[in-house]
Amino acid sequence: MVEDSHALARRIAELALEKKAEDTVILDLRELSSACDYFVVASADNEQKVRAITEHIEDELENEGLRPWHVEGRSHRRWVLLDYVHVVVHVFHEDARGFYSLERLWAGAPREEVSEVASPGGESR
């Protein structure tokens, strides 16, 4: 089970990448908001991929003992939000991501782009 909120954000980003998420970033909100520590934002080019990414994240984290506190948008699959309290996941259809522009709204947040999945030993592959 992931204890640290940054480690959880990183794990979620890697799970998204396993299902071919695009433009995956972690926004550090600790200095900007008391609502949560991190946003993980990812995109997919179709609704089926949005569903596959979010289901993969939920299934794998549930296997690790974590369930989302709240989920929104599952039925429309244009913007699915998975709220893990300290980490909130936003998986967008690429058109919706551009429209809502979360990164612009949180432009002051330190940003970590995640483009590779780490191996169990901590190395990127």
N, C-alpha and C positions, 0 to 999 in steps of 0.2 A: 504494500500500500504506500502511495506517495504521500509524504507528510508536509513537505515544504511547498509553498504556493508557486514558486518559480519552477521547481522540479515538476509540479503538476502541469503547469502551463507548457513546459517543454515536452512532457510526455504526450499531452493532447495534440500539440503541433506535429509531433512525430507520427501519431496515430492518423492524423489527417493526411499527412504525406504518404502513408502506406496505401491510402485509397486515392492517390493521385490528386490531392488538393493542390491548388495553384496559389501563388502569391500569399504564402502563409507567413504571418507576422505575429509577434507577441508585443503587446503594448503594456508598458509598466505604468500603472496608474497609482502606485502607492503614494506619490507626492501630490497627486491631483484630485483624488477622490477617496471617500471613505466607504463607498459602495462595494468595491472589490479591489484586489491587488493587481490583477492582470486581465486583459482581454487577449484571447487568441482569435485572430481573424483569418479566414481562409475563403477561397473561391472555388467554384466548379462551373464548368461550361454548360451543364444541363441539370435538370431537376433530379434525374435518377442518380447522378453522381453526388448531389447535395444529400440525398437520402442515404446513399452508401457510406459517405463520410461520417455523417452524424450517427448512423446506426453502429458503425465500427467503433467510434469513440465511446458511445454508451455501452456497448457490449464488452469491450475490452476493460473499461474502467469498472464496470459492474463485476467482472471476473476478479478484479483487484480490490473489491470491497467498497467501491464508490458509486453512488447513484446521484444523478443531478437533483438538485433541490427543486428546480423549476425548468420546464421546457416550453418553448413557444415556436410556432410556425411549422410544426412538423407536417401538417396536412397540406400546406401550400408549397412547401419546399423551395421558396424563393429566398428566404432568410430564416434559418433555423437558429435559435438561441438555446444553448445548454448552460444552465446556471449551476456551477459547482461551488457557490458561495464566494470563495476567494478568487476563483477563476471563472470568467464568463466566456463562453465560446460562441462565436458568430460565424456560421457557415453560410455564405451567400452564393446565389446564382450570380455570375459575373456582372450581369446587367444591373441587378439590385445593389450590388456592392458599390458600383459607380454612382448610382442615384443617391444612396444614403451616406456615402463618404465618411464612414466612422473615423478613418485615419485623419481626415481633415478636421473633424470636430475635436479630436484628441491630439492635435498636432504637437502639443507641448509634452506629450508622453515619450519617454525614451522607447525606441523601436528596435526590436531584434527580428531580423529576417531569418526564417528557418527554411532551408532548401534541401537539407539532407537528413536522413534518419540516422541516429546514432546507433552503433552496435552495442550489444550488452556490455562490452568493456569500456564504453564511453567514446569510442572513436566513430567519426562520421563515415558513412559508406555511401 
